[in-house]
Amino acid sequence: MSFVGGKLKLKGGEPLKTAGGVKKKKKQEDKSLAAASAAPEPEQKDVEKDDAAEKTRKAIHGYELQPNAVEDRRTEAEKKFDARFRKVEEQMCKKAAVKSHRERVKDFNEYLAKLSEHHDIPKVGPG
């Protein structure tokens, strides 16, 4: 045969462990998971629980997550486009909120009545 045996290794389709790549160390995970699974004392406050959860995340992932820090990575043109889009969308909502459904149907029927016969649906077939 002219091909190499074995399964295909797709880019990013499989995790690194199963693809034969980098394997994680289990010693640090076991320690951090044991610390995380320890039952907190009933005297602790919610703030202390959050701090413990953050420390566990740091130990597991090796870096600190900052949930409150939101960085805007858009360009100036994207920001201007979004601002303009929001403004136009607000105007459209205000315009649509002025009329009720009954008024919209009435206006649409008037519009259809003004159209010429060219737009009418032709009769097809007998009768």
Buried (B, 14 or more C-beta within 10 A) or exposed (E): EEEEEEEEEEEEEBEEEEBEEEEEEEEEEEEBBEEBEEEEEEEEEEEEEEEBEBBBBEBEEEEEEEEEEEEEEEEEEEEEEEEEEEEEEEEEEEEEEEEEEEEEEEEEEEEEEEEEEEEEEEEEEEE
